[in-house]
């Protein structure tokens, strides 16, 4: 009996020891995973030549990457990345943009056919006095086209709410993808509950590029909501992306095609920040291609997170 008790005690001790080792290993793996997820910064970038065409054949050595003015070592480099897209397509349905709603809807549906490839996820939103998700994120092109064709006129323009909600919805999706917001709007802002800063911060935290097609009912600044235009430009300056200015709706297809070409001709650069910033700090990023007359569209900064996240 004594021997049996001794044996059981020894067995229990051995079990606890193994469990402790296993727990320690699990903790170590979790800590390593957390470090990788929170430390690595990914910068999708498009390089355009002087005529505005994407440049697709640059080597890693052509790029210089800085954070807070300190040059960073590029840890990972992909050219013409095929990494899937997560895209929030947001169309302003306020009365100020509905001179030709049918054409706008058909151009939006065509963009969906053009941009969505297997593995991509896209959701269609319309916004006026509120923001409405017309389809959940999907790669089903027919379903998404059908949603785009249901966009109907509304009153008011919740521009900041649209950017805020689109950013939040993208943040819920799987990581290790390229996130994009495509906004079709006249940049009016009348009914949002979100502020400009809320929208800007949400867009930065989602790590989404913001592409905007600005439809201007009035060509001169008089009578136009230039404050809304400047607000979008400021957000784009933080997130990366671009603003396009069609002269009329007939050019909408061309603008969508430009965005699609950019998204399919991207570089992807990743790095581990040195030195590491304090949690919550905004960290500006600068990307350069010295020696060439290029325009770069890329993510311009991020908010540093903590190791506990």
GUVO-407062 format. One line per 2 residues: number of its first residue (from 1); their letters; for each residue x, y, z of N, C-alpha, C. Coordinates in steps of 0.02 Angstrom, whole numbers, plus 50000, padded with zeros to 5 digits. Layout:
REM residues N
NUM) A) X Y Z X Y Z X Y Z  ...
This chain:
REM residues 309
1) XX) 50041 49940 50000 50000 50000 50000 50043 50063 50000  50094 50060 50040 50139 50118 50042 50172 50128 49975
3) XX) 50193 50071 49946 50227 50076 49881 50180 50105 49828  50116 50084 49830 50067 50109 49781 50058 50184 49790
5) XX) 50054 50207 49852 50045 50279 49865 50105 50318 49840  50165 50289 49853 50226 50323 49831 50228 50328 49755
7) XX) 50207 50274 49724 50207 50273 49650 50158 50325 49623  50099 50327 49653 50048 50375 49631 50071 50447 49639
9) XX) 50105 50458 49697 50130 50526 49710 50182 50546 49658  50226 50498 49643 50278 50511 49593 50246 50524 49525
11) XX) 50194 50484 49509 50160 50492 49445 50127 50560 49440  50095 50580 49495 50062 50645 49496 50111 50702 49487
13) XX) 50169 50695 49521 50221 50747 49515 50246 50752 49444  50255 50693 49413 50279 50693 49344 50228 50725 49298
15) XX) 50164 50710 49310 50110 50739 49269 50109 50815 49276  50114 50839 49338 50113 50911 49350 50173 50945 49317
17) XX) 50231 50910 49320 50291 50938 49289 50281 50945 49214  50253 50891 49183 50241 50894 49110 50191 50948 49094
19) XX) 50138 50954 49135 50087 51004 49122 50117 51074 49127  50163 51082 49177 50195 51147 49186 50238 51165 49126
21) XX) 50275 51115 49101 50317 51126 49042 50274 51142 48982  50219 51102 48974 50174 51114 48918 50144 51183 48921
23) XX) 50123 51204 48981 50094 51270 48990 50145 51325 48973  50207 51314 48995 50260 51363 48981 50272 51369 48906
25) XX) 50271 51310 48872 50282 51311 48800 50225 51346 48764  50164 51332 48787 50106 51364 48757 50109 51440 48766
27) XX) 50127 51460 48828 50134 51532 48841 50187 51564 48797  50243 51529 48790 50298 51555 48748 50275 51563 48676
29) XX) 50238 51511 48651 50214 51516 48582 50165 51574 48575  50121 51582 48626 50073 51636 48623 50108 51704 48624
31) XX) 50158 51710 48667 50194 51773 48671 50230 51788 48605  50258 51735 48574 50292 51745 48511 50242 51766 48457
33) XX) 50182 51734 48457 50132 51752 48408 50109 51824 48418  50099 51844 48481 50078 51912 48495 50131 51961 48471
35) XX) 50194 51944 48483 50248 51990 48463 50247 52000 48387  50239 51946 48351 50238 51951 48278 50179 51992 48254
37) XX) 50119 51979 48283 50060 52013 48260 50062 52087 48275  50089 52107 48333 50087 52176 48353 50147 52216 48328
39) XX) 50203 52185 48318 50263 52222 48299 50269 52235 48225  50251 52187 48183 50263 52195 48112 50217 52248 48083
41) XX) 50245 52290 48040 50208 52343 48006 50210 52328 47931  50152 52325 47901 50147 52309 47830 50126 52372 47791
43) XX) 50161 52385 47736 50149 52445 47697 50134 52425 47624  50071 52423 47603 50057 52413 47532 50071 52479 47495
45) XX) 50099 52474 47436 50118 52535 47399 50110 52525 47325  50089 52579 47292 50086 52582 47219 50134 52636 47196
47) XX) 50173 52621 47144 50219 52669 47115 50195 52687 47045  50185 52752 47033 50161 52775 46968 50216 52815 46933
49) XX) 50221 52807 46867 50270 52846 46829 50241 52915 46813  50277 52955 46775 50257 53024 46762 50192 53029 46724
51) XX) 50172 52975 46689 50109 52975 46652 50052 52945 46692  50066 52926 46755 50015 52899 46798 50003 52824 46791
53) XX) 50048 52789 46755 50041 52717 46747 50080 52680 46802  50051 52626 46828 50086 52588 46881 50152 52559 46856
55) XX) 50203 52562 46898 50269 52533 46884 50274 52467 46922  50286 52412 46887 50280 52346 46919 50345 52307 46926
57) XX) 50400 52334 46905 50461 52293 46901 50519 52320 46944  50504 52356 46997 50558 52383 47039 50581 52330 47089
59) XX) 50647 52326 47101 50673 52279 47152 50668 52308 47221  50677 52267 47271 50676 52290 47341 50727 52346 47353
61) XX) 50784 52341 47320 50838 52389 47331 50819 52460 47308  50765 52466 47269 50744 52532 47244 50708 52572 47298
63) XX) 50687 52539 47352 50645 52572 47403 50686 52590 47465  50669 52647 47494 50695 52666 47560 50634 52680 47604
65) XX) 50635 52651 47664 50577 52654 47708 50598 52685 47775  50559 52733 47798 50575 52768 47860 50514 52769 47907
67) XX) 50527 52766 47973 50476 52779 48023 50503 52832 48070  50465 52885 48079 50487 52941 48121 50556 52966 48100
69) XX) 50570 52963 48035 50633 52988 48009 50691 52940 48014  50680 52881 48044 50733 52831 48052 50725 52777 47998
71) XX) 50777 52764 47960 50772 52714 47907 50762 52645 47938  50717 52606 47908 50700 52539 47933 50725 52485 47886
73) XX) 50740 52427 47914 50760 52370 47874 50697 52335 47848  50693 52327 47783 50635 52293 47752 50642 52219 47765
75) XX) 50594 52192 47802 50597 52121 47822 50566 52076 47769  50515 52101 47734 50481 52061 47684 50462 52106 47625
77) XX) 50470 52080 47565 50456 52120 47505 50420 52076 47454  50363 52099 47430 50326 52064 47378 50313 52113 47322
79) XX) 50320 52090 47260 50305 52132 47203 50246 52103 47165  50202 52148 47142 50140 52127 47109 50103 52075 47151
81) XX) 50093 52093 47213 50065 52046 47261 49996 52021 47240  49985 51957 47251 49919 51927 47239 49881 51916 47304
83) XX) 49905 51948 47357 49871 51941 47421 49798 51965 47413  49749 51928 47439 49679 51945 47427 49660 52014 47452
85) XX) 49606 52040 47423 49580 52105 47442 49520 52098 47489  49515 52145 47535 49454 52157 47574 49433 52228 47558
87) XX) 49376 52235 47525 49359 52300 47497 49289 52322 47517  49283 52382 47545 49219 52412 47560 49204 52464 47506
89) XX) 49154 52452 47466 49135 52496 47412 49076 52538 47436  49086 52604 47444 49038 52647 47476 49017 52702 47427
91) XX) 48951 52703 47412 48924 52748 47361 48877 52798 47393  48890 52861 47380 48850 52916 47405 48784 52919 47365
93) XX) 48729 52906 47399 48664 52907 47364 48624 52970 47380  48656 53020 47407 48620 53082 47424 48596 53116 47361
95) XX) 48547 53159 47368 48515 53189 47310 48563 53229 47267  48617 53254 47296 48664 53296 47259 48704 53256 47207
97) XX) 48702 53189 47210 48742 53150 47163 48699 53107 47117  48634 53122 47113 48589 53076 47077 48564 53104 47011
99) XX) 48605 53141 46976 48586 53164 46910 48578 53106 46861  48617 53054 46872 48612 52995 46828 48625 52933 46871
101) XX) 48578 52919 46915 48586 52864 46962 48596 52798 46927  48559 52786 46872 48564 52722 46837 48635 52711 46811
103) XX) 48664 52763 46781 48733 52756 46755 48781 52743 46812  48773 52779 46867 48817 52770 46925 48813 52699 46951
105) XX) 48753 52672 46956 48744 52604 46980 48775 52553 46933  48765 52563 46868 48793 52516 46819 48870 52518 46819
107) XX) 48899 52578 46827 48972 52585 46830 48998 52551 46893  48961 52557 46948 48981 52523 47010 48980 52448 47002
109) XX) 48927 52422 46969 48922 52350 46957 48979 52326 46912  48997 52367 46862 49052 52348 46818 49119 52345 46856
111) XX) 49129 52393 46902 49189 52392 46943 49194 52329 46984  49138 52306 47010 49137 52243 47048 49161 52186 47004
113) XX) 49135 52182 46943 49156 52129 46897 49231 52134 46881  49255 52196 46878 49324 52208 46860 49372 52190 46916
115) XX) 49355 52206 46978 49404 52202 47032 49402 52138 47072  49343 52107 47079 49337 52049 47123 49364 51986 47090
117) XX) 49413 51955 47122 49442 51892 47099 49432 51839 47153  49441 51775 47135 49432 51722 47185 49474 51735 47248
119) XX) 49442 51729 47305 49476 51742 47369 49466 51811 47396  49445 51859 47353 49432 51927 47376 49365 51931 47412
121) XX) 49358 51982 47454 49295 51995 47489 49276 52067 47478  49214 52079 47456 49190 52148 47444 49120 52155 47474
123) XX) 49107 52214 47500 49040 52230 47524 49019 52297 47495  48954 52302 47477 48927 52363 47448 48888 52401 47500
125) XX) 48903 52466 47507 48867 52509 47553 48840 52569 47513  48784 52595 47535 48762 52661 47512 48753 52706 47573
127) XX) 48764 52770 47562 48755 52816 47619 48722 52880 47595  48677 52903 47637 48645 52968 47628 48635 52997 47698
129) XX) 48573 52996 47724 48563 53019 47793 48590 52968 47843  48600 52906 47820 48629 52853 47861 48671 52808 47814
131) XX) 48702 52757 47843 48744 52711 47805 48710 52643 47804  48703 52614 47744 48668 52550 47738 48714 52500 47702
133) XX) 48722 52441 47733 48760 52388 47702 48713 52347 47658  48722 52351 47592 48676 52318 47546 48694 52245 47534
135) XX) 48756 52226 47550 48776 52156 47545 48831 52144 47595  48832 52085 47624 48887 52066 47668 48949 52054 47627
137) XX) 49007 52050 47659 49069 52038 47623 49066 51969 47589  49081 51969 47525 49072 51909 47484 49117 51913 47423
139) XX) 49129 51855 47392 49163 51852 47327 49114 51833 47272  49050 51831 47289 48998 51814 47241 48982 51876 47198
141) XX) 49010 51878 47138 49005 51938 47096 48932 51954 47078  48893 51903 47062 48823 51915 47043 48784 51945 47101
143) XX) 48795 51919 47159 48761 51946 47219 48781 52019 47231  48845 52033 47224 48870 52101 47235 48845 52149 47182
145) XX) 48844 52128 47119 48817 52169 47065 48744 52186 47078  48706 52136 47097 48635 52147 47111 48626 52198 47167
147) XX) 48669 52195 47217 48665 52244 47272 48679 52315 47247  48730 52321 47204 48748 52387 47178 48691 52418 47137
149) XX) 48653 52377 47102 48599 52402 47060 48538 52425 47100  48538 52412 47166 48481 52432 47208 48492 52500 47241
151) XX) 48550 52531 47231 48564 52596 47263 48513 52646 47239  48481 52681 47286 48427 52727 47268 48438 52794 47303
153) XX) 48409 52849 47276 48421 52915 47303 48400 52922 47375  48438 52964 47411 48421 52979 47481 48438 53052 47495
155) XX) 48420 53075 47554 48434 53144 47574 48488 53145 47627  48528 53198 47627 48582 53204 47676 48643 53165 47654
157) XX) 48699 53178 47687 48761 53142 47671 48800 53128 47735  48803 53065 47754 48841 53045 47814 48910 53021 47794
159) XX) 48950 53068 47771 49016 53051 47744 49062 53021 47797  49069 53054 47855 49113 53028 47907 49088 52962 47935
161) XX) 49022 52955 47941 48995 52891 47964 49013 52835 47915  49012 52850 47850 49028 52799 47799 49100 52775 47807
163) XX) 49146 52822 47813 49217 52804 47821 49227 52766 47886  49195 52790 47940 49202 52758 48005 49175 52686 48003
165) XX) 49114 52677 47978 49084 52610 47977 49121 52563 47929  49140 52588 47870 49178 52546 47824 49243 52522 47854
167) XX) 49277 52566 47890 49340 52548 47923 49328 52495 47977  49276 52505 48017 49262 52457 48070 49244 52388 48043
169) XX) 49205 52387 47989 49186 52323 47959 49247 52287 47930  49292 52323 47899 49353 52292 47873 49396 52265 47930
171) XX) 49398 52299 47987 49439 52278 48043 49417 52211 48072  49355 52192 48059 49330 52129 48086 49349 52069 48043
173) XX) 49375 52081 47983 49390 52027 47936 49459 51997 47949  49475 51940 47918 49540 51908 47929 49598 51955 47913
175) XX) 49653 51946 47949 49712 51986 47936 49753 51957 47879  49809 51987 47865 49854 51965 47812 49822 51971 47743
177) XX) 49779 52022 47736 49750 52038 47671 49760 52113 47660  49745 52135 47599 49749 52207 47583 49680 52237 47592
179) XX) 49674 52288 47633 49610 52319 47647 49604 52385 47609  49545 52396 47580 49534 52454 47537 49463 52480 47548
181) XX) 49457 52546 47551 49392 52579 47548 49390 52618 47483  49338 52606 47442 49327 52646 47382 49263 52687 47394
183) XX) 49271 52752 47390 49218 52799 47408 49198 52838 47345  49134 52837 47327 49108 52877 47272 49062 52929 47302
185) XX) 49080 52993 47298 49045 53044 47335 49055 53114 47306  49012 53161 47326 49023 53231 47309 49057 53267 47367
187) XX) 49073 53230 47421 49108 53255 47480 49066 53301 47524  49001 53302 47512 48958 53340 47558 48956 53304 47625
189) XX) 48949 53341 47679 48944 53311 47746 48890 53350 47784  48834 53315 47799 48779 53349 47832 48749 53312 47892
191) XX) 48754 53246 47894 48714 53209 47944 48753 53158 47985  48819 53159 47983 48858 53108 48019 48855 53118 48095
193) XX) 48854 53061 48130 48863 53062 48202 48937 53060 48219  48977 53029 48177 49049 53026 48186 49080 53093 48168
195) XX) 49135 53110 48202 49172 53170 48185 49226 53154 48133  49256 53206 48107 49311 53196 48060 49367 53155 48092
197) XX) 49385 53172 48154 49440 53137 48187 49423 53064 48200  49361 53050 48218 49339 52980 48227 49347 52940 48162
199) XX) 49327 52971 48107 49332 52938 48042 49405 52927 48022  49446 52978 48032 49517 52973 48014 49551 52919 48055
201) XX) 49539 52918 48120 49572 52870 48163 49549 52798 48146  49484 52790 48133 49458 52723 48116 49490 52699 48051
203) XX) 49498 52743 48003 49529 52724 47939 49601 52704 47948  49638 52741 47989 49708 52724 48002 49714 52657 48037
205) XX) 49672 52647 48088 49676 52585 48127 49655 52524 48086  49613 52533 48037 49592 52477 47995 49647 52456 47946
207) XX) 49697 52499 47936 49752 52488 47889 49726 52485 47817  49671 52519 47803 49643 52520 47736 49669 52579 47696
209) XX) 49682 52567 47632 49694 52621 47586 49627 52652 47568  49625 52718 47559 49563 52753 47542 49568 52782 47472
211) XX) 49528 52755 47426 49523 52782 47358 49456 52817 47351  49457 52879 47327 49395 52918 47322 49386 52944 47251
213) XX) 49325 52934 47225 49305 52965 47162 49259 53022 47180  49283 53082 47169 49247 53142 47190 49205 53169 47132
215) XX) 49139 53163 47139 49093 53187 47088 49073 53258 47108  49092 53307 47065 49080 53377 47083 49023 53405 47040
217) XX) 48964 53414 47069 48908 53442 47031 48924 53512 47007  48965 53549 47046 48985 53617 47028 49060 53617 47020
219) XX) 49084 53643 46964 49156 53640 46950 49195 53693 46987  49165 53751 46998 49200 53804 47034 49193 53793 47109
221) XX) 49238 53821 47147 49236 53811 47220 49175 53844 47251  49149 53896 47220 49090 53930 47245 49030 53882 47240
223) XX) 48999 53869 47297 48941 53824 47297 48958 53752 47307  49023 53736 47314 49044 53667 47324 49066 53657 47396
225) XX) 49061 53596 47421 49082 53582 47489 49157 53566 47489  49198 53619 47484 49270 53608 47481 49297 53584 47548
227) XX) 49262 53599 47603 49284 53574 47669 49283 53498 47669  49231 53469 47641 49227 53396 47637 49282 53366 47594
229) XX) 49298 53400 47538 49352 53378 47495 49418 53378 47532  49432 53433 47568 49495 53438 47606 49498 53386 47661
231) XX) 49441 53370 47692 49440 53320 47744 49459 53252 47716  49432 53234 47658 49449 53170 47627 49523 53169 47608
233) XX) 49548 53223 47580 49618 53227 47561 49663 53216 47622  49643 53244 47679 49683 53237 47740 49684 53164 47763
235) XX) 49627 53130 47759 49625 53059 47778 49667 53018 47730  49662 53031 47666 49702 52995 47616 49777 53006 47629
237) XX) 49795 53066 47650 49866 53080 47665 49891 53036 47721  49847 53013 47765 49867 52968 47820 49864 52895 47799
239) XX) 49813 52876 47762 49801 52805 47748 49836 52782 47684  49851 52828 47639 49870 52808 47572 49809 52800 47529
241) XX) 49819 52792 47464 49763 52791 47418 49768 52850 47371  49712 52871 47344 49713 52927 47296 49643 52956 47289
243) XX) 49641 53017 47262 49578 53051 47247 49575 53062 47172  49518 53045 47142 49509 53054 47070 49451 53102 47059
245) XX) 49457 53144 47006 49410 53197 46994 49381 53192 46923  49331 53149 46911 49301 53147 46845 49265 53212 46830
247) XX) 49267 53234 46767 49231 53295 46748 49155 53283 46747  49135 53222 46733 49064 53204 46736 49059 53129 46745
249) XX) 48998 53105 46754 48987 53035 46769 49009 52989 46712  49014 53015 46651 49035 52973 46595 49106 52947 46604
251) XX) 49145 52980 46648 49214 52959 46660 49220 52911 46720  49164 52893 46749 49165 52852 46809 49197 52784 46795
253) XX) 49182 52754 46739 49213 52690 46721 49289 52694 46719  49314 52749 46689 49387 52758 46683 49419 52763 46753
255) XX) 49385 52799 46799 49412 52806 46866 49415 52739 46902  49361 52700 46895 49360 52634 46926 49416 52589 46897
257) XX) 49428 52594 46832 49481 52554 46801 49549 52574 46828  49561 52638 46840 49625 52660 46868 49635 52631 46938
259) XX) 49583 52631 46978 49589 52603 47045 49603 52528 47041  49569 52493 46997 49580 52421 46989 49652 52406 46969
261) XX) 49679 52445 46922 49748 52435 46900 49797 52445 46957  49785 52497 46997 49829 52510 47054 49828 52452 47103
263) XX) 49768 52427 47118 49762 52374 47167 49794 52309 47144  49799 52299 47079 49828 52238 47052 49902 52247 47034
265) XX) 49929 52305 47048 50000 52317 47034 50032 52350 47096  50029 52315 47151 50054 52341 47215 50117 52304 47238
267) XX) 50157 52341 47274 50213 52312 47312 50189 52305 47384  50219 52258 47419 50203 52249 47489 50269 52245 47528
269) XX) 50278 52292 47574 50339 52296 47614 50321 52288 47688  50359 52248 47724 50347 52239 47796 50412 52252 47834
271) XX) 50406 52276 47896 50465 52288 47937 50446 52286 48011  50497 52275 48053 50489 52278 48125 50518 52345 48149
273) XX) 50477 52389 48177 50500 52457 48193 50558 52459 48241  50608 52500 48224 50665 52512 48266 50680 52587 48267
275) XX) 50676 52619 48327 50655 52591 48392 50579 52583 48394  50557 52541 48442 50485 52529 48449 50452 52587 48485
277) XX) 50396 52610 48458 50361 52668 48487 50320 52649 48548  50304 52698 48588 50260 52688 48646 50189 52673 48623
279) XX) 50153 52628 48659 50085 52611 48640 50041 52673 48632  50001 52674 48578 49956 52729 48565 49987 52786 48526
281) XX) 50053 52785 48517 50087 52837 48481 50073 52832 48406  50061 52889 48374 50054 52889 48301 50124 52890 48270
283) XX) 50136 52843 48225 50203 52835 48195 50199 52850 48121  50227 52905 48098 50226 52922 48027 50275 52878 47987
285) XX) 50254 52858 47928 50294 52817 47883 50310 52857 47821  50371 52851 47797 50390 52883 47734 50423 52830 47690
287) XX) 50400 52826 47628 50426 52778 47580 50452 52817 47520  50513 52800 47498 50544 52836 47442 50570 52787 47390
289) XX) 50570 52809 47328 50605 52775 47273 50652 52828 47243  50713 52833 47271 50759 52886 47249 50778 52878 47175
291) XX) 50791 52935 47144 50818 52933 47076 50767 52927 47021  50703 52927 47036 50652 52922 46984 50597 52972 46995
293) XX) 50563 52990 46940 50508 53037 46944 50443 52998 46955  50434 52976 47018 50378 52932 47033 50329 52966 47082
295) XX) 50267 52945 47078 50217 52961 47129 50201 52897 47167  50203 52901 47233 50191 52841 47274 50126 52848 47313
297) XX) 50085 52797 47312 50026 52792 47354 50038 52736 47404  50039 52754 47468 50054 52704 47519 50027 52727 47587
299) XX) 50025 52680 47633 50003 52693 47701 50053 52740 47735  50029 52796 47763 50075 52848 47788 50088 52845 47863
301) XX) 50055 52800 47898 50067 52797 47970 50020 52747 48004  50032 52737 48069 49991 52691 48109 49997 52710 48182
303) XX) 49951 52681 48223 49954 52691 48295 49986 52629 48326  50040 52639 48363 50076 52582 48394 50030 52548 48445
305) XX) 50032 52482 48445 49991 52444 48493 50037 52416 48547  50005 52388 48599 50044 52361 48655 50052 52285 48646
307) XX) 50101 52255 48679 50113 52184 48675 50056 52143 48704  50015 52174 48747 49961 52136 48779 49901 52128 48735
309) X) 49897 52163 48678 49838 52159 48636 49833 52092 48601
